[in-house]
Amino acid sequence: MQNEEVGNRNQDLADAIAAARVLTPVGSPCIDVCRLNQVSGYCEGCLRTRAEIKAWKSSSDEDKLAMLERLAVRNRERG
């Protein structure tokens, strides 16, 4: 993946996380780039694992907010 494309996805995800945090119920961090990376196991768009994606709908708002924080950290680490 090219640096500019990663930078754009980082910003898109940061924006999605910020928007999701203020919705009631908590919104999804999905940015419509739905491909699991074979090496990391993370979605290339939202950085969730398959298990995290599957659990999202049944998670409480508190759990979703905690997940959004973990995703924000992953996003910063992705650089």
mmCIF file of the C-alpha atoms, coordinates in Angstrom:
data_MODEL
# 
_entry.id   MODEL 
# 
loop_
_atom_site.group_PDB 
_atom_site.id 
_atom_site.type_symbol 
_atom_site.label_atom_id 
_atom_site.label_alt_id 
_atom_site.label_comp_id 
_atom_site.label_asym_id 
_atom_site.label_entity_id 
_atom_site.label_seq_id 
_atom_site.pdbx_PDB_ins_code 
_atom_site.Cartn_x 
_atom_site.Cartn_y 
_atom_site.Cartn_z 
_atom_site.occupancy 
_atom_site.B_iso_or_equiv 
_atom_site.pdbx_formal_charge 
_atom_site.auth_seq_id 
_atom_site.auth_comp_id 
_atom_site.auth_asym_id 
_atom_site.auth_atom_id 
_atom_site.pdbx_PDB_model_num 
ATOM 1  C CA . MET A 1 1  ? 0.000   0.000   0.000  1.00 0.00 ? 1  MET A CA 1 
ATOM 2  C CA . GLN A 1 2  ? 1.342   3.411   -0.893 1.00 0.00 ? 2  GLN A CA 1 
ATOM 3  C CA . ASN A 1 3  ? 2.079   6.001   1.806  1.00 0.00 ? 3  ASN A CA 1 
ATOM 4  C CA . GLU A 1 4  ? -0.537  8.449   0.515  1.00 0.00 ? 4  GLU A CA 1 
ATOM 5  C CA . GLU A 1 5  ? -3.212  5.744   0.492  1.00 0.00 ? 5  GLU A CA 1 
ATOM 6  C CA . VAL A 1 6  ? -2.338  4.739   4.081  1.00 0.00 ? 6  VAL A CA 1 
ATOM 7  C CA . GLY A 1 7  ? -2.418  8.396   5.136  1.00 0.00 ? 7  GLY A CA 1 
ATOM 8  C CA . ASN A 1 8  ? -5.845  8.831   3.584  1.00 0.00 ? 8  ASN A CA 1 
ATOM 9  C CA . ARG A 1 9  ? -7.158  5.706   5.305  1.00 0.00 ? 9  ARG A CA 1 
ATOM 10 C CA . ASN A 1 10 ? -5.676  6.866   8.611  1.00 0.00 ? 10 ASN A CA 1 
ATOM 11 C CA . GLN A 1 11 ? -7.535  10.166  8.313  1.00 0.00 ? 11 GLN A CA 1 
ATOM 12 C CA . ASP A 1 12 ? -10.746 8.493   7.143  1.00 0.00 ? 12 ASP A CA 1 
ATOM 13 C CA . LEU A 1 13 ? -10.647 6.107   10.102 1.00 0.00 ? 13 LEU A CA 1 
ATOM 14 C CA . ALA A 1 14 ? -9.813  8.907   12.559 1.00 0.00 ? 14 ALA A CA 1 
ATOM 15 C CA . ASP A 1 15 ? -12.827 10.834  11.239 1.00 0.00 ? 15 ASP A CA 1 
ATOM 16 C CA . ALA A 1 16 ? -15.081 7.759   11.447 1.00 0.00 ? 16 ALA A CA 1 
ATOM 17 C CA . ILE A 1 17 ? -13.984 7.064   15.032 1.00 0.00 ? 17 ILE A CA 1 
ATOM 18 C CA . ALA A 1 18 ? -14.644 10.671  16.052 1.00 0.00 ? 18 ALA A CA 1 
ATOM 19 C CA . ALA A 1 19 ? -18.106 10.594  14.472 1.00 0.00 ? 19 ALA A CA 1 
ATOM 20 C CA . ALA A 1 20 ? -18.954 7.164   15.936 1.00 0.00 ? 20 ALA A CA 1 
ATOM 21 C CA . ARG A 1 21 ? -18.102 8.270   19.480 1.00 0.00 ? 21 ARG A CA 1 
ATOM 22 C CA . VAL A 1 22 ? -20.792 10.947  19.552 1.00 0.00 ? 22 VAL A CA 1 
ATOM 23 C CA . LEU A 1 23 ? -23.650 8.885   18.109 1.00 0.00 ? 23 LEU A CA 1 
ATOM 24 C CA . THR A 1 24 ? -26.301 7.199   20.214 1.00 0.00 ? 24 THR A CA 1 
ATOM 25 C CA . PRO A 1 25 ? -26.051 4.270   19.975 1.00 0.00 ? 25 PRO A CA 1 
ATOM 26 C CA . VAL A 1 26 ? -22.306 4.328   19.285 1.00 0.00 ? 26 VAL A CA 1 
ATOM 27 C CA . GLY A 1 27 ? -21.651 4.234   15.551 1.00 0.00 ? 27 GLY A CA 1 
ATOM 28 C CA . SER A 1 28 ? -19.519 1.887   13.502 1.00 0.00 ? 28 SER A CA 1 
ATOM 29 C CA . PRO A 1 29 ? -15.910 2.702   12.534 1.00 0.00 ? 29 PRO A CA 1 
ATOM 30 C CA . CYS A 1 30 ? -16.376 1.072   9.104  1.00 0.00 ? 30 CYS A CA 1 
ATOM 31 C CA . ILE A 1 31 ? -14.981 3.162   6.227  1.00 0.00 ? 31 ILE A CA 1 
ATOM 32 C CA . ASP A 1 32 ? -16.081 0.738   3.467  1.00 0.00 ? 32 ASP A CA 1 
ATOM 33 C CA . VAL A 1 33 ? -12.629 -0.736  2.832  1.00 0.00 ? 33 VAL A CA 1 
ATOM 34 C CA . CYS A 1 34 ? -13.544 -4.255  3.878  1.00 0.00 ? 34 CYS A CA 1 
ATOM 35 C CA . ARG A 1 35 ? -10.532 -6.512  3.328  1.00 0.00 ? 35 ARG A CA 1 
ATOM 36 C CA . LEU A 1 36 ? -8.806  -8.557  6.012  1.00 0.00 ? 36 LEU A CA 1 
ATOM 37 C CA . ASN A 1 37 ? -5.026  -8.324  5.874  1.00 0.00 ? 37 ASN A CA 1 
ATOM 38 C CA . GLN A 1 38 ? -3.647  -11.865 5.750  1.00 0.00 ? 38 GLN A CA 1 
ATOM 39 C CA . VAL A 1 39 ? -0.611  -10.961 7.891  1.00 0.00 ? 39 VAL A CA 1 
ATOM 40 C CA . SER A 1 40 ? -2.077  -8.738  10.616 1.00 0.00 ? 40 SER A CA 1 
ATOM 41 C CA . GLY A 1 41 ? -5.604  -10.154 10.676 1.00 0.00 ? 41 GLY A CA 1 
ATOM 42 C CA . TYR A 1 42 ? -6.985  -6.589  10.757 1.00 0.00 ? 42 TYR A CA 1 
ATOM 43 C CA . CYS A 1 43 ? -9.454  -5.105  8.309  1.00 0.00 ? 43 CYS A CA 1 
ATOM 44 C CA . GLU A 1 44 ? -7.498  -2.737  6.065  1.00 0.00 ? 44 GLU A CA 1 
ATOM 45 C CA . GLY A 1 45 ? -10.150 -0.063  6.592  1.00 0.00 ? 45 GLY A CA 1 
ATOM 46 C CA . CYS A 1 46 ? -11.334 -0.095  10.204 1.00 0.00 ? 46 CYS A CA 1 
ATOM 47 C CA . LEU A 1 47 ? -8.488  -2.170  11.728 1.00 0.00 ? 47 LEU A CA 1 
ATOM 48 C CA . ARG A 1 48 ? -10.869 -4.556  13.486 1.00 0.00 ? 48 ARG A CA 1 
ATOM 49 C CA . THR A 1 49 ? -10.309 -8.306  13.535 1.00 0.00 ? 49 THR A CA 1 
ATOM 50 C CA . ARG A 1 50 ? -12.924 -10.677 12.136 1.00 0.00 ? 50 ARG A CA 1 
ATOM 51 C CA . ALA A 1 51 ? -14.017 -11.482 15.715 1.00 0.00 ? 51 ALA A CA 1 
ATOM 52 C CA . GLU A 1 52 ? -14.294 -7.780  16.609 1.00 0.00 ? 52 GLU A CA 1 
ATOM 53 C CA . ILE A 1 53 ? -16.386 -7.096  13.516 1.00 0.00 ? 53 ILE A CA 1 
ATOM 54 C CA . LYS A 1 54 ? -18.660 -10.034 14.309 1.00 0.00 ? 54 LYS A CA 1 
ATOM 55 C CA . ALA A 1 55 ? -19.099 -8.957  17.954 1.00 0.00 ? 55 ALA A CA 1 
ATOM 56 C CA . TRP A 1 56 ? -19.797 -5.282  17.165 1.00 0.00 ? 56 TRP A CA 1 
ATOM 57 C CA . LYS A 1 57 ? -23.597 -5.473  16.816 1.00 0.00 ? 57 LYS A CA 1 
ATOM 58 C CA . SER A 1 58 ? -24.105 -7.289  20.105 1.00 0.00 ? 58 SER A CA 1 
ATOM 59 C CA . SER A 1 59 ? -21.602 -5.160  22.078 1.00 0.00 ? 59 SER A CA 1 
ATOM 60 C CA . SER A 1 60 ? -22.714 -2.569  24.610 1.00 0.00 ? 60 SER A CA 1 
ATOM 61 C CA . ASP A 1 61 ? -22.015 1.108   23.951 1.00 0.00 ? 61 ASP A CA 1 
ATOM 62 C CA . GLU A 1 62 ? -19.384 0.959   26.700 1.00 0.00 ? 62 GLU A CA 1 
ATOM 63 C CA . ASP A 1 63 ? -17.620 -1.930  24.940 1.00 0.00 ? 63 ASP A CA 1 
ATOM 64 C CA . LYS A 1 64 ? -17.893 -0.160  21.581 1.00 0.00 ? 64 LYS A CA 1 
ATOM 65 C CA . LEU A 1 65 ? -16.309 2.994   23.020 1.00 0.00 ? 65 LEU A CA 1 
ATOM 66 C CA . ALA A 1 66 ? -13.453 0.904   24.427 1.00 0.00 ? 66 ALA A CA 1 
ATOM 67 C CA . MET A 1 67 ? -13.007 -0.724  21.008 1.00 0.00 ? 67 MET A CA 1 
ATOM 68 C CA . LEU A 1 68 ? -12.958 2.687   19.319 1.00 0.00 ? 68 LEU A CA 1 
ATOM 69 C CA . GLU A 1 69 ? -10.127 3.708   21.640 1.00 0.00 ? 69 GLU A CA 1 
ATOM 70 C CA . ARG A 1 70 ? -8.158  0.557   20.739 1.00 0.00 ? 70 ARG A CA 1 
ATOM 71 C CA . LEU A 1 71 ? -8.781  1.254   17.059 1.00 0.00 ? 71 LEU A CA 1 
ATOM 72 C CA . ALA A 1 72 ? -7.535  4.823   17.466 1.00 0.00 ? 72 ALA A CA 1 
ATOM 73 C CA . VAL A 1 73 ? -4.308  3.443   18.963 1.00 0.00 ? 73 VAL A CA 1 
ATOM 74 C CA . ARG A 1 74 ? -3.942  0.895   16.127 1.00 0.00 ? 74 ARG A CA 1 
ATOM 75 C CA . ASN A 1 75 ? -4.554  3.679   13.631 1.00 0.00 ? 75 ASN A CA 1 
ATOM 76 C CA . ARG A 1 76 ? -1.817  5.867   15.139 1.00 0.00 ? 76 ARG A CA 1 
ATOM 77 C CA . GLU A 1 77 ? 0.563   2.903   15.169 1.00 0.00 ? 77 GLU A CA 1 
ATOM 78 C CA . ARG A 1 78 ? -0.192  2.196   11.499 1.00 0.00 ? 78 ARG A CA 1 
ATOM 79 C CA . GLY A 1 79 ? 1.335   5.624   10.895 1.00 0.00 ? 79 GLY A CA 1 
# 
